């Protein structure tokens, strides 16, 4: 018998399988109409060890389904069985609606069939057979799928805010202009709003709160797997790789006050717990998935395989990736790394770690496997501090050289100045302090220390001299990014001055705060960035290795480490000695400039 999980059609029969080792009974629930709101038919599933199975002698492709499970309700012991709760299959690939918060999700005995999304029985997908490109040295472009095209005038209104919009000619033309190597899509898997947001009239705009880990969000990807597959193909046709930002560190079922939506009602052992049985919260979101549990690792690997084989994606960025290697403490030899490396479908994928979480020992920059790339926040902070005026030339040179103090000669660094989480590049130069009052948390949320500066005026200004200083600083920062060894990342809109009005944690702003303002673009800055990108693309191979054949220079000649650390030093230059790879730059903090050679 197949050990497959989820729902699938084979030889005219529809198969269902779900793991729930402690349930006394599990039912498959089919819903009569395509909106998932018709009559419900329950079919008792049979136990097969820890898995419950059912086969129906009919092709149910496109049908709506859910699960119910019976057993003990003892939440303090991790038992959350309530037959009144409709549960989403953890292996669902598509859902018929988005998740919504409602008090009944956490109330024992309250039926939730009218609220919870139903899975859609998938039809067969022809496997996509593409080899991912090597993106090292290239440009990764981080995109919030909804915010990126909500205001784009050349995207058909019906497609704005969706995955399909990324395949529109105007969007592809913009990506080509920037010589983008890979797009990194912020989460497109179905998520639920955090409990505190709906009462504030807010909703999650980023998607870092998933429930079913491989189910595409119906709002972002209404065409399901086929929409993602076609969009990936369109990007591939332009030579652009596709990376999905996946959240495997926690789920939206949150803490013990959260809802019973999927894993909690089937197998609460998926969540990490301390010796006293309390939920571990290394993700800072109420729960943490337990990667010491082989079933959690299997779900993770199966989700990755699905996105590769059914959709053709090239790789993954892992949110709070330290959680993946906890059991409970972080280990560079964690089983998940070996399992990915041994998997014929996953071993050659692009793998990017956000190398930290909020748990003990959570900061692990440089500790991931040699073939993984890592977000490098030390590049972000040291480059910001240098151009702000309080960072050292030595730190800047080290970051420009691929952060060899962290990665050696491996050049695994993803260098960035700004990301979705934090100030935009423009706001970093206009706001010394965060302005997050619209998030409803009294401006307490978001990073407190941003190494930002405002040149004496907080927020927007019409002063020509001030604007000139900010524009010069932006160009110097961007020049530093594109001159750096490693792989660089740019968040969509930073190339033309996107602002979030000083909000450095805009996760709850699904509105013009996070929607990219295409009409208000700074086209001069955009053209400048396009020039930087073209210059880098022509020399890309240089940035995949630690710079060796060259000279570091001060104003007076060859530079030493002692020169770098000299108080007040604000100048450094580099010149390649290899005529086959002409390359160089000159950094002058006093003039707020970085010149490329």
C-alpha positions in Angstrom: 0.0 0.0 0.0 1.2 3.5 -0.8 2.6 5.6 2.0 1.4 8.7 0.2 -0.5 11.4 2.2 -3.1 13.9 1.1 -5.7 13.4 -1.6 -5.1 12.1 -5.1 -6.8 10.4 -8.1 -5.5 7.2 -9.5 -7.1 4.8 -12.0 -10.5 6.4 -11.6 -10.4 6.1 -7.8 -9.9 9.0 -5.3 -7.6 8.3 -2.4 -7.4 10.1 1.0 -4.7 9.6 3.7 -4.0 11.7 6.8 -1.8 11.1 9.8 -3.5 11.3 13.2 -1.9 8.7 15.6 -4.0 9.5 18.7 -7.5 10.0 17.1 -10.2 7.5 17.9 -11.8 8.1 14.5 -11.3 10.4 11.5 -13.9 11.2 8.9 -13.5 12.5 5.4 -16.1 15.2 4.7 -17.2 15.9 1.2 -19.2 19.1 0.3 -21.8 19.0 -2.4 -21.3 22.2 -4.4 -18.2 23.9 -5.8 -18.4 26.7 -3.3 -18.0 24.3 -0.4 -21.1 25.4 1.2 -23.5 22.6 0.3 -24.5 19.5 2.1 -21.8 17.6 3.9 -21.3 13.9 3.5 -19.1 12.1 6.0 -17.1 8.9 5.3 -15.4 7.1 8.2 -11.8 6.4 7.4 -10.0 3.3 8.5 -6.9 3.2 10.7 -3.6 2.0 9.1 -1.1 2.3 12.0 -0.8 6.1 12.6 -2.5 7.0 9.3 -6.2 7.0 8.4 -7.1 6.0 4.8 -10.1 6.0 2.5 -10.6 5.1 -1.2 -13.8 6.0 -3.1 -14.5 4.4 -6.5 -15.0 7.7 -8.4 -12.9 10.5 -9.8 -13.4 13.4 -7.4 -11.1 15.9 -9.1 -12.1 19.4 -8.1 -14.4 18.3 -5.2 -14.3 20.2 -1.9 -13.2 18.2 1.2 -12.2 18.5 4.8 -11.5 16.3 7.8 -12.9 15.7 11.3 -11.3 13.8 14.1 -12.6 12.4 17.4 -10.7 11.7 20.5 -9.9 13.3 23.9 -10.1 17.0 24.5 -7.4 17.7 27.0 -5.5 20.8 25.6 -3.1 20.9 28.6 -1.9 17.5 27.4 -1.8 18.4 23.7 -5.1 16.6 22.9 -7.4 18.8 20.9 -9.8 16.4 19.3 -13.2 17.9 18.6 -15.5 16.4 15.8 -17.2 19.8 15.5 -14.0 21.3 14.0 -13.6 21.0 10.2 -9.8 20.5 9.7 -7.8 21.3 6.6 -5.7 18.5 5.2 -2.0 19.3 6.0 -1.3 18.0 2.5 -3.9 20.1 0.7 -2.5 21.8 -2.4 -5.4 24.2 -3.1 -8.2 25.7 -1.0 -11.6 27.2 -2.0 -11.3 30.3 0.2 -9.0 32.2 2.5 -8.7 31.6 6.2 -10.5 34.0 8.5 -10.3 34.5 12.3 -13.5 33.7 14.3 -14.0 32.9 18.0 -15.6 29.5 17.2 -12.2 28.2 15.9 -11.1 28.0 19.6 -14.4 27.0 21.2 -14.9 23.3 21.9 -18.1 22.0 20.3 -18.6 24.9 18.0 -18.9 23.7 14.4 -16.6 25.5 12.0 -17.6 24.0 8.6 -19.0 27.3 7.5 -15.8 29.2 8.2 -12.8 26.9 7.5 -11.6 26.6 3.9 -12.1 23.3 2.1 -9.4 21.5 0.3 -9.8 20.9 -3.5 -9.0 17.4 -4.7 -6.2 17.9 -7.2 -6.0 16.4 -10.7 -2.8 15.0 -12.0 0.0 17.3 -12.9 2.7 16.5 -15.4 6.0 16.9 -13.5 8.0 19.9 -14.5 11.6 18.9 -15.2 13.9 21.9 -15.0 17.3 22.3 -13.5 17.7 25.4 -11.3 20.3 28.0 -12.4 23.3 29.1 -10.4 22.3 32.4 -9.0 25.5 33.2 -7.1 26.8 36.6 -7.9 23.5 37.6 -9.3 20.5 39.8 -8.2 17.7 38.4 -6.1 14.6 40.6 -6.3 12.3 40.3 -3.3 8.6 40.7 -4.1 5.4 41.0 -2.0 3.2 39.5 -4.7 0.0 41.5 -3.7 1.7 44.8 -3.0 3.9 44.7 -6.1 1.1 45.0 -8.7 -1.9 46.4 -6.9 -1.3 49.9 -8.3 0.5 48.9 -11.5 -1.2 50.7 -14.4 -0.2 48.2 -17.1 -1.5 45.1 -15.3 -5.1 44.2 -16.0 -7.2 45.2 -13.0 -8.5 41.6 -12.5 -4.9 40.3 -12.2 -3.5 43.0 -9.9 -2.2 41.5 -6.6 -2.0 38.0 -8.0 0.8 35.6 -9.0 -0.4 35.8 -12.6 0.4 39.5 -12.7 4.1 38.7 -12.5 3.9 37.3 -16.0 2.5 40.5 -17.5 4.8 42.1 -20.2 5.3 45.3 -18.3 6.4 43.5 -15.1 8.8 41.2 -17.1 10.2 44.3 -18.8 11.0 45.9 -15.5 12.7 42.8 -14.3 14.8 42.6 -17.5 15.8 46.3 -17.1 17.2 45.4 -13.6 19.0 42.3 -14.9 17.2 40.3 -12.2 18.6 36.8 -11.8 15.8 35.4 -9.5 12.6 36.7 -8.0 12.0 35.7 -4.4 8.3 35.7 -3.7 7.2 36.4 -0.2 4.7 33.8 1.1 2.0 32.7 -1.3 0.9 29.8 0.9 -2.5 30.2 2.6 -2.3 32.1 5.9 -4.5 33.4 8.6 -4.5 36.8 10.2 -3.1 37.1 13.7 -5.9 37.2 16.3 -5.3 40.8 17.3 -5.6 42.2 13.8 -9.3 42.0 12.8 -10.5 44.0 15.8 -8.1 46.7 14.7 -9.5 46.7 11.2 -6.2 45.3 9.9 -5.1 42.2 8.1 -1.8 40.4 7.4 -0.2 41.8 4.3 2.9 39.6 4.2 1.7 36.0 4.7 4.2 34.8 7.3 1.4 33.0 9.3 0.6 29.8 7.3 -1.8 27.0 8.2 -1.6 24.4 5.5 2.0 24.4 4.4 1.6 23.6 0.7 -1.9 25.0 -0.1 -1.7 28.1 -2.3 -3.5 31.2 -1.0 -6.7 31.6 -3.0 -6.4 35.4 -2.8 -2.9 35.6 -4.2 -3.1 32.6 -6.6 -6.8 32.1 -7.5 -5.8 29.9 -10.4 -4.1 27.5 -8.0 -1.2 25.3 -9.0 -1.7 26.0 -12.7 -1.4 29.7 -12.2 1.8 29.4 -10.3 3.1 26.9 -12.9 2.4 29.2 -15.8 3.9 32.2 -14.1 7.1 30.3 -13.3 7.3 29.2 -16.9 6.9 32.8 -18.1 9.7 34.0 -15.8 11.9 31.1 -16.9 11.4 32.1 -20.5 13.1 35.4 -19.5 16.0 33.6 -17.8 14.7 34.5 -14.3 14.6 31.9 -11.6 11.8 31.6 -9.0 12.4 31.2 -5.3 9.5 30.8 -2.8 9.8 32.2 0.7 8.4 29.4 2.8 7.4 29.4 6.5 8.1 26.1 8.1 9.0 27.4 11.6 5.4 27.8 12.9 1.7 27.7 11.9 -1.1 30.1 12.3 -2.8 28.0 15.0 -0.6 30.1 17.3 -0.6 29.6 21.1 -3.1 27.7 23.3 -5.6 30.5 22.7 -5.5 29.9 19.0 -7.8 28.0 16.7 -8.1 24.3 15.8 -7.6 24.4 12.1 -5.4 21.6 10.9 -2.4 20.0 12.7 -3.6 20.9 16.1 -6.8 18.9 15.6 -5.0 15.9 14.1 -1.5 15.6 15.6 -0.5 18.3 18.1 2.9 16.5 18.5 3.9 18.5 15.4 4.5 21.4 17.8 7.6 21.6 19.9 7.0 21.5 23.7 9.2 21.9 26.7 9.6 19.3 29.5 6.5 20.8 31.3 4.4 20.4 28.1 4.3 24.1 27.4 4.6 25.2 23.8 8.1 26.3 22.8 8.0 29.7 21.0 11.3 30.0 19.2 9.5 31.7 16.3 7.9 34.4 18.5 4.4 33.6 17.0 2.9 31.3 19.6 4.2 27.9 18.5 7.2 26.3 16.8 7.1 23.2 14.6 9.2 20.4 16.0 11.9 19.4 13.5 13.1 16.6 15.8 9.8 15.0 14.7 10.4 13.0 11.5 6.8 13.6 10.4 7.3 17.3 10.5 10.5 16.9 8.4 8.5 14.7 6.0 5.8 17.3 5.6 8.4 19.9 4.9 10.2 17.8 2.3 6.9 16.8 0.6 5.9 20.5 0.4 9.2 21.4 -1.2 8.9 18.5 -3.7 5.4 19.5 -4.6 6.5 23.1 -5.5 9.4 21.7 -7.5 7.7 18.9 -9.5 4.2 20.4 -9.9 5.1 24.1 -10.3 8.7 24.1 -11.4 10.2 26.5 -8.8 13.9 26.7 -8.6 14.5 27.1 -4.8 13.4 28.3 -1.4 14.1 30.9 1.1 13.4 29.6 4.7 11.9 32.1 7.1 13.6 31.8 10.6 15.6 28.9 9.2 17.3 28.2 12.5 14.1 26.4 13.6 14.6 23.8 10.9 17.8 22.7 12.6 16.5 22.6 16.2 15.9 19.5 18.2 15.5 21.5 20.5 18.9 23.2 20.1 20.4 24.2 16.8 22.8 21.8 15.1 24.7 22.2 11.9 24.3 18.4 11.5 20.5 18.5 11.8 18.7 15.7 10.0 16.8 18.1 7.7 20.0 19.2 6.0 21.1 15.6 5.2 17.6 14.7 4.0 17.5 17.7 1.6 21.1 16.9 0.4 20.1 13.3 -0.3 16.9 14.0 -2.1 17.3 13.8 -5.9 14.7 16.4 -6.5 15.8 18.9 -3.9 19.6 18.5 -3.6 20.4 21.0 -6.4 17.7 23.6 -5.6 18.6 27.1 -4.5 18.5 27.1 -0.7 18.5 30.4 1.2 18.4 30.6 5.0 17.3 33.5 7.2 19.8 32.3 9.7 18.2 33.3 13.0 15.1 32.9 15.2 14.2 34.3 18.6 15.0 31.3 20.6 18.1 30.6 22.7 21.2 30.5 20.5 19.0 31.5 17.6 21.6 33.7 15.7 23.4 31.3 13.4 24.9 33.4 10.6 27.5 31.3 8.8 26.5 28.0 10.4 24.4 26.5 7.6 25.6 23.9 5.1 28.2 25.0 2.5 25.8 24.9 -0.4 23.2 27.1 1.3 23.1 30.9 0.8 22.4 33.1 3.9 20.8 36.5 4.4 23.6 38.6 5.8 22.3 41.2 8.3 25.9 42.1 9.2 26.3 43.5 5.7 23.1 45.5 6.1 24.1 47.0 9.4 27.8 47.6 8.7 27.1 49.3 5.4 24.3 51.5 6.9 26.6 52.5 9.8 29.5 53.3 7.5 27.5 55.7 5.3 25.7 57.1 8.4 29.2 58.1 9.6 29.7 55.9 12.7 30.9 52.7 11.0 34.5 51.7 10.3 36.2 51.4 6.9 37.5 48.0 8.0 34.0 46.6 8.5 32.9 48.0 5.1 35.9 46.5 3.3 35.1 43.1 4.9 31.5 43.2 3.8 32.5 44.3 0.3 34.8 41.3 0.2 32.0 38.8 0.8 32.1 38.8 4.6 35.1 36.5 4.7 35.1 36.8 8.5 31.8 34.8 8.5 31.9 32.7 5.3 35.6 32.4 4.5 36.1 32.2 0.8 32.7 30.5 0.2 30.9 33.7 -0.9 27.6 32.4 0.5 26.4 35.8 1.6 23.1 37.3 0.4 24.0 41.0 0.7 21.1 43.4 1.3 20.5 47.0 2.4 16.8 46.6 3.2 14.2 43.8 3.2 10.5 43.4 3.7 11.2 43.4 7.4 12.4 46.9 8.3 12.7 50.3 6.7 12.7 50.7 3.0 15.9 52.1 1.5 14.3 55.5 1.1 12.8 55.5 4.6 16.2 54.6 6.0 17.4 58.0 4.9 14.3 60.0 6.0 13.4 58.6 9.4 15.7 58.2 12.4 12.9 56.5 14.3 10.2 54.0 13.4 6.6 55.3 12.8 4.5 52.2 13.3 1.4 53.7 15.1 -0.9 52.5 12.3 -0.1 48.9 13.4 -2.1 49.3 16.6 0.7 48.4 19.0 1.6 51.9 20.2 4.8 52.0 18.1 6.3 49.2 20.1 6.6 46.7 17.3 9.4 46.6 14.7 13.1 47.0 15.1 14.1 49.7 17.5 17.7 50.1 16.2 17.8 50.5 12.4 21.1 52.4 11.8 19.0 54.9 9.9 19.3 58.6 9.7 17.2 61.6 8.5 19.7 64.3 7.7 18.1 66.5 10.2 14.5 66.4 9.1 12.1 63.5 10.1 10.1 62.4 7.1 9.5 63.9 3.7 10.9 67.3 2.8 10.9 69.7 -0.1 14.3 71.2 0.8 16.5 70.8 -2.4 19.7 70.6 -0.4 18.3 67.9 1.9 16.9 65.9 -1.0 20.3 66.1 -2.7 22.0 64.7 0.4 19.5 61.9 0.6 19.8 61.1 -3.1 23.6 61.0 -2.8 23.4 58.7 0.2 21.0 56.4 -1.6 23.3 56.1 -4.6 26.3 55.5 -2.4 24.4 52.7 -0.6 23.2 51.1 -3.8 26.6 51.3 -5.3 28.1 49.5 -2.3 25.5 46.8 -2.6 26.2 46.2 -6.3 29.9 46.3 -5.8 29.9 43.6 -3.1 31.2 40.1 -3.4 28.5 37.5 -3.0 24.8 37.6 -4.2 22.8 40.8 -3.8 19.2 41.2 -2.9 17.0 44.2 -3.7 13.5 44.6 -2.3 10.9 45.5 -5.0 10.5 49.3 -5.2 13.7 50.3 -3.5 15.2 50.9 -6.9 12.9 53.9 -7.4 12.5 55.3 -3.9 9.5 53.3 -2.4 8.4 54.6 1.0 6.3 53.1 3.8 5.9 56.4 5.6 8.4 55.4 8.2 6.7 52.1 9.1 9.4 49.5 9.6 7.1 46.6 10.3 4.3 47.0 7.8 3.1 43.4 8.0 -0.5 44.6 8.8 -0.8 47.3 6.2 -2.6 45.8 3.1 -3.1 49.3 1.7 -1.0 52.0 -0.1 1.5 51.9 2.7 2.8 48.6 1.2 1.4 48.8 -2.3 4.2 49.9 -4.6 3.6 53.3 -6.0 4.4 52.9 -9.7 3.1 56.4 -10.6 5.4 58.1 -8.1 8.6 56.3 -9.2 11.9 58.2 -9.1 12.9 57.3 -12.6 16.4 58.8 -12.3 17.2 56.6 -9.4 15.6 53.6 -11.2 17.9 54.2 -14.2 20.9 54.5 -12.0 20.1 51.2 -10.4 19.6 49.6 -13.8 23.1 50.9 -14.7 24.6 49.3 -11.6 22.8 46.1 -12.4 24.1 46.0 -16.0 27.6 46.7 -14.8 27.4 43.9 -12.3 25.8 41.5 -14.7 28.7 42.0 -17.1 31.2 41.0 -14.4 29.0 38.5 -12.5 31.5 35.7 -12.2 33.9 38.0 -10.3 31.4 38.3 -7.4 31.2 34.5 -6.9 34.7 34.3 -5.3 36.7 36.0 -2.7 38.7 38.9 -4.3 42.3 37.8 -4.4 44.0 39.1 -7.5 43.9 42.8 -6.6 44.9 45.7 -4.4 43.1 47.6 -1.6 44.1 51.2 -1.7 44.0 54.2 0.6 44.4 57.8 -0.7 48.1 57.4 -0.4 48.7 53.9 -1.8 48.3 50.3 -0.8 46.1 49.9 2.3 46.7 47.6 5.3 44.3 46.4 8.0 45.8 49.0 10.3 44.9 51.7 7.8 41.3 50.3 7.7 40.9 50.6 11.4 42.5 54.1 11.6 40.2 56.5 13.4 38.1 58.6 11.0 39.2 56.7 7.9 36.4 57.1 5.3 38.1 56.2 2.0 38.9 52.8 0.5 39.4 51.7 -3.1 39.9 48.3 -4.7 41.5 47.5 -8.1 41.6 44.1 -9.8 45.0 43.0 -11.1 43.4 40.5 -13.4 42.9 42.0 -16.9 40.4 39.3 -17.8 38.2 40.6 -15.0 38.4 44.4 -14.9 36.8 45.5 -11.7 37.2 48.1 -9.1 35.6 50.7 -6.9 36.3 53.9 -4.9 34.5 54.7 -1.7 34.6 58.2 -0.4 32.4 58.8 2.7 33.1 62.5 2.8 31.8 63.0 -0.7 28.9 60.5 -0.2 30.0 58.6 -3.3 31.0 55.1 -4.5 32.5 55.1 -8.0 32.7 51.9 -10.0 35.5 51.1 -12.4 
